[in-house]
Amino acid sequence: MNQEVIIVRGNHTLKGDVRVSGAKNSALKLMAASILGQGETILHNVPLISDIELMSEVLARLGATVVREGHTLRINTADVDSCETPYELVSKMRASISVLGPLIGRFGEARVAMPGGCQIGARKIDMHLVGLEALGVAFDVDHGVLAATTPNGLRGTHVYLEFPSVGATENMLMAAVTAEGHTAIENAACEPEIEDLANMLNAMGARVAGAGTSLIEIEGVPLSTLHPCEHTTVGDRIEAGTFLAGGALTGGPLTVHGIDPAFLRMAIMKLRAMGCDVETGDDWITVRREEPLSSVDIQTLPHPGFPTDLQAQFMLLAALADDVSVITENVFENRFMFAAELMRMGADVTLDDHHAIVRGVDNLEGAPVSSTDLRAGAALVLAGIVADGETSVHHLEHIDRGYEDYVGKLASLGADIRRVPADSLR
C-alpha cells in the first residue's frame, strides 16, 4: 500500500456530495476505552484507515479480539491479560499511548512503549504523566518503556492542566473513572472527540460530567460496575474541513454530510472571510465560491480555536488568495514542513519562526511532492487538483493513516485522480 503514488491532473473540479467517515481521533480512543468494558463493545462508524488497524493490533497483543464488519468493530476485552504494549506497534502511532489510562484504570498498572507517529513536533507526554501522577500513579522509564504502577490505588484529585492537551485529558479521564472519589480536570481539552469519549464511558457505567468544556468532573465507580456498550463514532471534522477547503479552492458547490457544523465553527468563519458562501444544516455543510479568494490571518489554537489539523489546507487556500495572509502555528512546531512542498508547486511562502507569510499567486504548477505528515499529504492532493499539469504525491502512508478512500471520494467529486504503483512512474 505504501509503495503507491497519487497522480492528479489539475482540472479545477470538485463539486457534489460526499459523506465523511467516523472521526479517526475519536475512534482510536474509543477502542482504547473498550479495555474498561471487560466484554464485547460494539463501535459503529469506524473508518477504514491504517491507524485503526494498528490500534486493533495493539488491543490484540493485550489479549482482546477485534472483529471488523464493514464500519463496525466488535472488540471483546474480557480476556485482556497483558498490561504491556509492544514497541514495534506503539512506535508507529502516537495514539497508542491512549491505552495507558484504561490499562491503569483496569489493572492498576501498565507498561507502554514511548509513542511515535507523524513527525510534526515534540508532542511530549509530560502532561499525561503529571495528571496521572496526581491520581496516584507512579512512573518509571525502563529502556524506552513507561512502567506505571499504583502503590496506593487510584484516588480522585483536582488537576489544572498546563495546556489543554487532548491526549492528557483523555488518559486522565479513562483512568479517573475507576479512581476512588471525585476528580476534577481544569483547563481540560474541549474537542468534540473528548465529549464523544465521555459519552461512551458514561454508556459503560462511568460518571463523567462537563466533557466538551474546560472543566470535566468524574465520580469514580468500582471497576466491577463498568460494562461493554454499543456506541457510534462522531463524524470526522478534519476530513470534513479538508473537503470544504477543496470546495473553496474550486468554487464547488460541495456538500459534506455526516458532520455537526458546530465542530467547525472557526473554520467556517474563515471560509466566509475568504469569500466563500457557507450553508449549514443539522449534519451537513455546503461551500461555494464565485469571487476570488481573499487573504486571511489564522492562528491555530486548541478547540474551539482554529484546528492545527486544518492549517495546511488553509495555507493552500491562502497561497491562491488575492493578498498577503499570515498563518501562526501555536500547537505543533514542525507543521510548516508542508510549506516547502507547496513552494515546489509555485507558492510564495516565507517562514519566520512559528509564522508563515503567504503571498497569493495566480496559479500553482504540478510537480512531484511528498507528504510530510497526514494533513499535509491531503492538502498536497488538493493542490494538484487546481495546479497546471500533473502532480504526483508520494509517501501515501501518511494519508492512509487518516483518510478512508481519499482518492475514491475526490474522484466522485470530479477530480482527475488515480492511485498507481510507484514503479509505474519509472
C-alpha positions in Angstrom: 0.0 0.0 0.0 2.8 2.4 0.9 4.6 1.9 -2.4 2.0 3.7 -4.3 1.7 7.3 -5.6 -1.3 9.5 -6.2 -1.4 11.2 -9.6 -3.5 14.3 -10.1 -4.2 16.2 -13.2 -5.4 19.7 -12.5 -8.9 20.2 -13.7 -10.2 22.6 -11.1 -13.2 20.4 -10.4 -14.6 19.4 -7.0 -18.3 19.5 -6.6 -21.2 17.4 -5.5 -21.9 15.5 -2.2 -19.5 13.5 0.0 -20.0 11.7 3.3 -17.2 11.8 5.9 -16.1 8.8 7.8 -16.1 8.4 11.6 -13.5 10.6 13.4 -10.1 9.0 13.5 -9.1 10.9 16.6 -12.2 9.7 18.4 -12.4 6.1 17.2 -8.8 5.3 18.3 -9.6 6.5 21.9 -13.0 4.7 21.9 -11.1 1.5 21.0 -8.7 2.1 23.9 -11.6 2.7 26.3 -13.1 -0.7 25.5 -10.4 -2.2 27.8 -12.5 -0.9 30.7 -15.6 -2.7 29.5 -14.3 -6.2 30.2 -16.5 -7.7 27.5 -17.7 -7.1 23.9 -18.1 -3.5 23.0 -19.6 -2.6 19.6 -18.3 0.5 17.8 -20.1 1.8 14.7 -18.9 4.4 12.1 -15.3 3.4 12.5 -13.1 4.5 9.5 -11.2 2.0 7.3 -7.7 3.5 7.8 -4.3 2.2 8.8 -4.3 3.7 12.2 -7.4 1.8 13.2 -5.7 -1.4 12.0 -2.7 -0.6 14.1 -4.8 0.0 17.2 -6.6 -3.3 16.6 -3.2 -5.0 16.6 -2.3 -3.2 19.9 -5.5 -4.5 21.5 -5.0 -8.0 20.1 -1.5 -8.1 21.7 -3.1 -7.2 25.0 -5.4 -10.2 24.7 -8.5 -8.7 23.1 -10.3 -10.0 20.0 -11.2 -7.4 17.4 -13.5 -8.3 14.5 -14.4 -5.8 11.8 -17.8 -5.9 10.0 -17.7 -3.1 7.5 -17.6 0.1 9.5 -18.4 -1.7 12.8 -15.9 -3.1 15.2 -16.7 -5.8 17.8 -14.0 -5.6 20.5 -14.0 -8.2 23.2 -11.7 -7.3 26.0 -12.9 -10.0 28.5 -9.6 -11.9 28.1 -7.2 -9.0 28.2 -4.4 -10.3 30.4 -1.4 -8.2 29.5 -0.5 -4.7 30.5 2.3 -4.2 28.0 2.1 -2.8 24.5 4.9 -3.8 22.0 7.3 -1.2 20.8 7.0 -2.3 17.1 3.4 -1.2 17.1 3.4 1.8 19.5 6.4 3.4 17.7 4.3 3.6 14.6 1.4 5.5 16.0 1.3 8.1 18.8 -2.4 7.5 19.6 -1.4 4.1 21.1 -0.3 6.0 24.2 -4.1 6.3 24.9 -4.1 2.7 26.2 -2.1 3.9 29.2 -5.1 5.3 31.0 -7.6 2.4 30.6 -4.9 -0.2 31.4 -4.2 1.7 34.7 -7.9 2.0 35.3 -8.5 -1.7 34.9 -5.3 -3.3 36.3 -3.6 -0.6 38.3 -0.5 -1.0 36.2 0.8 -0.7 32.6 3.9 -0.9 30.5 3.7 1.2 27.4 6.4 1.9 24.9 7.1 5.6 24.2 4.9 6.7 21.2 5.7 7.6 17.6 3.6 9.0 14.8 3.7 12.0 12.5 6.9 14.0 12.6 5.3 17.3 13.3 6.8 18.3 16.6 8.0 17.0 20.0 4.5 16.5 21.4 5.9 15.4 24.8 3.7 13.4 27.1 4.8 15.2 30.3 1.2 16.4 31.0 -0.1 12.9 30.7 2.3 11.8 33.4 1.7 14.8 35.7 -2.1 14.3 35.5 -1.9 10.5 36.1 0.7 11.0 39.0 -1.9 13.2 40.7 -4.3 10.3 40.6 -1.7 8.1 42.4 0.2 6.6 39.5 4.0 6.1 39.9 6.1 6.0 36.8 9.5 4.6 35.9 11.1 4.7 32.5 12.9 1.5 31.6 14.7 1.4 28.2 12.1 3.4 26.4 9.1 1.8 28.1 6.9 3.7 30.6 6.2 1.4 33.6 3.2 2.6 35.6 2.1 1.3 39.0 -0.4 2.4 41.6 1.1 1.6 45.0 -1.8 3.0 47.0 -4.5 2.6 44.3 -6.1 5.4 42.2 -7.6 8.3 44.1 -9.6 11.3 43.0 -7.8 14.5 42.6 -8.0 18.1 41.3 -5.7 18.9 38.4 -5.2 22.1 36.4 -3.6 21.2 33.1 -0.8 23.5 32.0 -2.1 23.3 28.4 -5.5 21.8 27.2 -3.8 18.7 25.9 -6.2 16.3 24.2 -4.2 13.2 25.0 -3.6 14.1 28.6 -7.3 14.9 29.1 -8.2 11.5 27.6 -5.7 9.5 29.6 -6.7 11.1 32.8 -10.4 10.7 32.0 -10.0 6.9 31.3 -8.0 6.3 34.5 -10.1 8.5 36.7 -13.4 6.7 36.0 -12.3 3.9 38.4 -10.4 6.2 40.9 -11.8 6.4 44.4 -13.7 9.7 44.9 -14.1 12.9 42.9 -11.7 14.1 40.1 -11.8 17.5 38.5 -9.8 18.3 35.4 -9.5 22.1 34.8 -8.2 23.6 31.6 -9.3 20.3 30.0 -9.3 19.9 26.2 -12.7 20.8 24.8 -12.5 18.9 21.4 -15.7 17.1 20.2 -13.8 13.9 20.4 -13.4 14.3 24.2 -17.2 14.6 24.5 -17.6 11.5 22.3 -15.3 9.5 24.6 -17.1 10.7 27.7 -20.5 9.7 26.2 -19.1 6.2 25.6 -17.7 5.9 29.1 -21.0 7.0 30.6 -22.7 4.4 28.5 -20.3 1.9 30.1 -21.4 2.9 33.6 -18.9 5.7 34.3 -20.0 9.1 35.8 -18.5 11.9 33.8 -19.9 15.4 33.5 -18.7 18.5 31.7 -16.9 16.9 28.8 -16.6 19.4 25.9 -16.0 22.2 28.4 -12.8 23.3 30.2 -13.9 21.6 33.4 -14.5 17.9 33.5 -15.7 16.2 36.7 -15.6 12.5 37.3 -17.1 10.5 40.1 -15.2 7.3 40.4 -17.0 4.0 40.3 -15.8 0.4 41.0 -14.3 -1.3 38.0 -16.8 -4.1 38.5 -19.7 -1.8 37.7 -18.3 -0.9 34.2 -19.6 -2.9 31.3 -19.4 -3.1 27.5 -21.6 -0.9 25.4 -22.7 -0.1 21.8 -21.6 3.4 20.5 -21.4 5.3 17.2 -18.4 7.4 16.5 -18.9 11.1 15.6 -18.1 12.3 12.1 -14.6 13.4 11.3 -14.4 17.2 11.5 -10.9 17.3 10.0 -11.9 15.2 7.0 -15.0 17.4 6.6 -12.8 20.5 6.8 -10.4 19.1 4.2 -13.2 18.6 1.7 -14.6 22.0 2.4 -11.2 23.5 1.7 -11.3 21.6 -1.6 -14.7 23.1 -2.5 -13.5 26.6 -1.6 -10.5 26.0 -3.9 -12.5 25.1 -6.9 -15.7 27.0 -6.2 -17.9 24.0 -5.6 -20.7 23.8 -4.7 -19.6 20.9 -2.5 -21.7 19.5 0.4 -20.2 17.4 3.2 -22.6 15.1 5.0 -22.2 13.3 8.4 -20.7 16.2 10.3 -22.0 18.6 13.0 -21.3 22.1 11.8 -20.7 23.2 15.4 -17.5 21.2 15.3 -16.1 23.5 12.6 -17.3 27.0 13.7 -13.9 28.7 13.3 -13.1 27.0 10.0 -16.5 28.1 8.6 -15.9 31.6 9.8 -12.5 31.7 8.0 -14.1 30.3 4.8 -16.6 33.1 4.8 -13.8 35.6 5.5 -12.1 34.3 2.4 -15.1 35.0 0.2 -17.0 31.7 0.3 -20.7 31.2 0.8 -21.3 28.5 3.5 -24.6 27.0 4.4 -25.2 24.5 7.2 -27.9 22.0 8.3 -28.1 19.6 11.2 -25.4 17.3 9.8 -24.2 18.9 6.6 -22.2 21.8 5.3 -22.2 23.3 1.8 -19.5 25.6 0.5 -19.4 27.5 -2.8 -17.4 30.4 -4.1 -17.9 32.8 -7.1 -15.5 35.6 -6.1 -11.7 35.5 -5.9 -10.2 34.1 -2.6 -9.5 36.8 -0.1 -6.4 36.8 2.2 -6.9 35.9 5.8 -5.0 35.7 9.1 -5.2 32.4 11.0 -3.8 31.3 14.4 -4.1 27.7 15.3 -5.3 27.1 18.8 -7.0 24.3 20.8 -10.7 23.8 20.2 -12.8 25.9 19.8 -10.0 27.8 18.1 -8.8 27.1 14.6 -7.6 23.5 14.4 -4.0 22.8 13.7 -5.1 19.8 11.6 -6.6 22.2 9.0 -3.7 24.6 8.9 -2.1 23.1 5.8 -5.4 23.0 3.9 -6.0 26.7 4.6 -2.4 27.6 3.8 -3.2 26.2 0.3 -6.2 28.5 0.1 -4.1 31.5 1.2 -1.5 30.6 -1.4 -4.1 31.4 -4.1 -5.7 34.4 -2.4 -5.5 37.9 -3.6 -3.2 39.4 -1.0 -0.9 38.5 1.9 -2.1 36.1 4.6 -0.3 35.4 7.9 -0.7 31.9 9.5 0.5 31.4 13.0 1.1 27.8 14.2 0.8 27.7 18.0 0.3 23.9 18.5 3.0 21.9 16.6 6.3 23.5 15.8 7.1 21.4 12.7 3.8 21.7 10.9 5.3 24.2 8.4 7.3 21.4 6.7 4.3 21.4 4.3 5.3 24.9 3.1 8.4 23.6 1.4 6.4 21.1 -0.7 3.8 23.7 -1.6 6.6 26.1 -2.7 7.7 23.4 -5.1 4.4 24.0 -6.8 4.9 27.7 -7.1 3.5 29.0 -3.8 5.1 32.1 -2.2 5.6 31.4 1.5 8.1 32.9 3.9 8.6 31.3 7.3 9.5 33.3 10.4 9.6 31.1 13.5 6.0 30.0 14.0 4.6 32.4 11.5 4.1 31.8 7.7 3.7 34.8 5.5 1.8 33.6 2.4 1.6 35.9 -0.6 -1.1 34.9 -3.0 0.0 33.8 -6.6 -2.1 33.5 -9.7 -1.6 29.7 -10.2 0.2 26.6 -9.0 2.2 24.2 -11.2 2.1 20.4 -11.0 5.2 18.8 -9.5 6.4 15.7 -7.7 5.8 16.3 -3.9 5.9 14.3 -0.7 3.5 14.0 2.2 5.4 15.3 5.2 2.5 14.3 7.6 -1.1 13.2 7.4 -2.8 16.6 6.8 0.0 17.9 4.5 -0.5 14.9 2.3 -4.2 15.6 2.0 -3.6 19.2 1.2 -1.0 18.5 -1.5 -3.5 16.3 -3.3 -6.0 19.2 -3.3 -3.2 21.5 -4.6 -2.8 19.1 -7.5 -6.5 19.5 -8.4 -6.0 23.2 -9.0 -2.5 23.2 -10.3 -1.5 23.4 -14.0 -0.4 20.0 -15.4 0.3 16.8 -13.4 1.2 16.4 -9.7 2.5 13.2 -8.1 2.1 12.8 -4.4 4.5 10.4 -2.7 4.6 8.8 0.8 1.0 7.9 0.9 1.4 6.1 4.2 0.7 9.4 5.9 -2.6 9.9 4.1 -3.7 6.3 4.6 -3.4 6.9 8.4 -6.4 9.2 8.5 -8.4 9.3 5.2 -10.6 6.5 4.1 -10.7 6.1 0.3 -9.4 9.6 -0.2 -8.8 9.1 -3.9 -12.2 7.5 -4.5 -14.1 10.3 -2.7 -12.2 13.0 -4.6 -12.8 11.2 -7.9 -16.6 11.0 -7.1 -16.5 14.8 -6.8 -15.0 15.2 -10.3 -11.2 15.2 -9.6 -8.9 13.7 -12.3 -7.1 11.5 -9.9 -5.8 7.9 -9.6 -3.6 5.8 -7.4 -0.8 3.9 -9.1 2.2 1.7 -8.1 5.3 3.9 -7.7 7.2 1.5 -10.1 4.9 2.6 -12.9 6.4 6.1 -12.9 9.9 4.9 -13.8 
